[in-house]
Amino acid sequence: READPNLKIKRSWDLALGPFKQVPMNLFIMWMSGNTISIFPIMMVFMMMFRPFKTLFSVSQTFKGFEVAGTGVNFLGQKLVFILGNLALIALGMYKCHSMGLLPTHKSDWLAFADPLERAEFALGGLGFN
């Protein structure tokens, strides 16, 4: 029964769709944690970003139990869906960082690297000098 290729394909699809099944729960957690900057939302965002990154680096280890030499079953589609699901979770984490104001997306976030403004003219006693 364990060597049944159809059962392995079904279980590999269940594993591949796992990250997409986590998206609604992560959306609910994002909504519940709010947009304030405090320890709870920061921890949620950290875990939302850390777990998918960690699993992206172990995709081959995750599907290693399904791949048996000589069966001719290819799990490339399942791996791609698994990777896309984890990238979707990372995108949710990035959106949460953006909504909390943690991403430098505005011009004012880069003022430390901007050149100071040079005055075009100076006014002295009501007269303009160039």
Secondary structure, 3 states (H helix, E strand, C coil): CCCCHHHHHHHHHHHHCHHHHHHHHHHHHHHHHCCCCCHHHHHHHHHHHHHHHHHHCCHHHHCCCCCCCCCCCCCHHHHHHHHHHHHHHHHHHHHHHHHHCCCCCCHHHHHHHCCCCCCCCEEECCEEEC
